[in-house]
């Protein structure tokens, strides 16, 4: 893994690459962007989910990923890992952030709850309640792994719960949109705050 760039507080940006025998992935993010995205993994539904994350979090995301071994599971996993780690890097020491974020997002018959604490302690509770074996050409377990890898590498406490729904596409998309909105809230700058938002004095 190579960290190419990161800057704060003038710009909360980061670039990272993850190159292995299995995949080659490059990511660039701007936390204080406008939601512009350019995503290409050649897995359409993964591209769609990452685009939705960028659009609704207002984080600019440039991401390209290719498989070196032809196994889609490896690419889905690595894209998720490096995207999350790049966002983590761009957040730097998390000074002046709001820290907490939450959202309730419907998508037709589905409803997702997400709550995030951007404290630098990893914990996750993920309840997607997917039922179909394949969703948009992707095995269910790979989509579940995409979400788990994204959350587990963010260096945060995150709860994602699908309250109800019948359509698995709607379930996971509402979850990712709720995640994005929660992340936007949690990562936003609080102009009244000085330093990190913790009684410990550090995250």
C-alpha positions in Angstrom: 0.0 0.0 0.0 1.3 3.4 -1.0 0.1 6.7 0.5 0.6 9.3 -2.2 -0.7 12.5 -0.6 -2.7 14.0 2.2 -3.2 17.5 3.5 -5.1 19.3 6.3 -6.6 21.7 7.3 -6.5 23.6 4.0 -7.8 20.6 2.0 -9.0 17.3 3.5 -7.8 15.2 0.6 -5.9 11.9 0.2 -4.7 9.6 -2.6 -3.9 5.9 -2.1 -3.1 2.8 -4.1 -3.6 -0.8 -3.3 -1.6 -3.1 -5.7 -1.5 -6.8 -5.1 -1.2 -10.0 -7.2 -5.0 -10.0 -7.1 -6.0 -6.4 -7.9 -4.8 -2.9 -8.7 -6.9 -0.1 -7.2 -6.3 3.7 -7.0 -8.4 6.2 -5.1 -8.5 9.9 -4.6 -11.0 11.6 -2.3 -11.8 15.2 -1.2 -13.9 15.3 1.9 -14.9 18.9 1.3 -15.9 18.3 -2.3 -19.3 18.6 -4.1 -20.0 14.9 -4.7 -18.3 14.6 -8.0 -17.4 11.0 -8.9 -15.5 9.1 -11.5 -15.7 5.4 -10.7 -14.6 2.4 -12.8 -14.3 -1.1 -11.6 -16.1 -2.8 -14.5 -18.6 -4.2 -11.9 -21.7 -1.9 -12.6 -23.5 -2.3 -9.3 -20.4 -1.6 -7.2 -19.7 1.5 -9.4 -23.3 2.5 -8.7 -23.0 2.1 -4.9 -19.7 4.0 -4.7 -21.2 6.8 -6.9 -24.1 7.0 -4.5 -21.8 7.3 -1.6 -19.9 10.1 -3.2 -23.1 11.9 -4.3 -24.8 11.9 -1.0 -21.7 12.4 1.3 -20.6 15.3 -1.0 -17.1 13.6 -1.0 -15.4 13.8 -4.4 -14.3 10.3 -5.4 -12.0 9.2 -8.2 -11.6 5.5 -8.2 -10.3 3.0 -10.7 -9.9 -0.7 -10.0 -9.0 -3.7 -12.1 -8.7 -7.4 -11.4 -5.3 -9.1 -11.9 -6.6 -12.6 -11.2 -10.1 -12.5 -12.7 -11.8 -13.1 -9.4 -14.5 -10.5 -8.7 -14.6 -11.2 -5.0 -11.0 -9.9 -4.6 -11.8 -6.7 -6.6 -15.0 -6.0 -4.6 -13.1 -6.4 -1.3 -10.0 -4.4 -2.3 -12.0 -1.5 -3.7 -14.0 -1.3 -0.5 -10.9 -1.5 1.7 -8.9 1.2 -0.1 -11.8 3.6 -0.5 -12.5 3.5 3.2 -8.8 3.8 4.2 -8.5 6.8 1.9 -11.4 8.5 3.5 -9.9 7.8 6.9 -6.6 9.4 5.8 -8.3 12.4 4.4 -10.0 13.0 7.8 -6.5 13.3 9.3 -6.6 13.9 13.1 -10.4 14.7 12.8 -10.0 18.1 14.4 -13.1 20.3 14.4 -15.4 17.6 13.0 -19.0 17.2 14.2 -18.0 13.6 14.9 -21.5 12.1 15.1 -23.8 11.6 12.2 -27.0 9.7 11.5 -29.7 9.2 8.9 -32.9 7.4 8.1 -33.3 6.8 4.4 -36.2 5.2 2.5 -36.0 3.6 -0.9 -39.5 2.7 -2.0 -40.5 -0.1 0.4 -37.1 -0.3 2.2 -35.9 1.7 5.1 -32.3 2.0 6.4 -31.0 3.4 9.7 -27.3 4.4 10.0 -25.4 6.1 12.8 -21.7 6.9 12.8 -19.2 8.0 15.5 -15.9 9.1 13.8 -14.0 8.3 17.0 -10.8 6.3 16.1 -12.2 3.1 17.5 -13.4 0.5 15.0 -16.8 -1.2 15.8 -19.6 -2.1 13.5 -23.1 -3.6 13.7 -24.4 -4.4 10.2 -27.8 -5.8 9.6 -28.6 -5.8 5.9 -31.1 -8.6 5.9 -30.5 -9.5 2.3 -32.3 -12.7 1.2 -31.6 -13.3 -2.5 -28.5 -15.3 -3.5 -27.5 -12.9 -6.3 -28.2 -9.2 -6.5 -27.5 -7.3 -9.8 -25.2 -10.2 -10.8 -23.2 -10.1 -7.6 -23.4 -12.9 -5.0 -25.1 -11.8 -1.8 -22.0 -12.7 0.3 -19.8 -10.4 -1.9 -22.2 -7.5 -1.4 -22.2 -8.1 2.4 -18.4 -8.3 2.3 -18.3 -5.0 0.4 -20.2 -3.3 3.1 -18.3 -5.0 6.0 -14.9 -4.1 4.4 -16.0 -0.5 3.9 -17.2 -0.1 7.5 -14.3 -2.1 9.2 -11.6 0.1 7.5 -13.1 3.5 8.3 -11.7 3.6 11.8 -15.0 4.5 13.3 -18.1 3.1 15.2 -20.8 2.5 12.7 -24.3 0.9 13.0 -26.2 0.0 9.8 -29.7 -1.5 10.1 -32.2 -2.3 7.5 -35.5 -1.9 9.4 -37.6 -3.5 6.7 -37.9 -4.1 2.9 -38.6 -6.6 0.2 -36.3 -5.7 -2.6 -32.6 -6.4 -1.9 -31.4 -3.8 -4.4 -33.4 -1.2 -2.5 -32.2 -2.5 0.9 -28.5 -2.1 0.2 -28.8 1.1 -1.8 -30.8 2.8 1.0 -28.2 1.6 3.4 -25.3 3.1 1.4 -27.2 6.4 1.0 -27.9 6.5 4.7 -24.2 5.8 5.4 -23.2 8.6 3.0 -25.5 11.1 4.6 -24.3 10.1 8.1 -20.7 10.4 7.0 -21.3 13.8 5.6 -22.8 15.0 8.9 -20.1 13.4 11.1 -17.2 14.7 9.0 -18.5 18.3 8.6 -16.5 21.0 10.2 -18.0 22.6 13.3 -16.8 26.2 13.3 -17.4 26.6 17.0 -15.2 23.8 17.9 -11.4 23.9 18.6 -9.4 20.7 18.4 -10.8 17.2 18.4 -14.3 16.6 19.7 -13.4 14.4 22.6 -13.2 14.8 26.4 -9.9 12.8 26.2 -8.3 15.5 24.0 -7.5 13.0 21.4 -9.4 10.6 19.1 
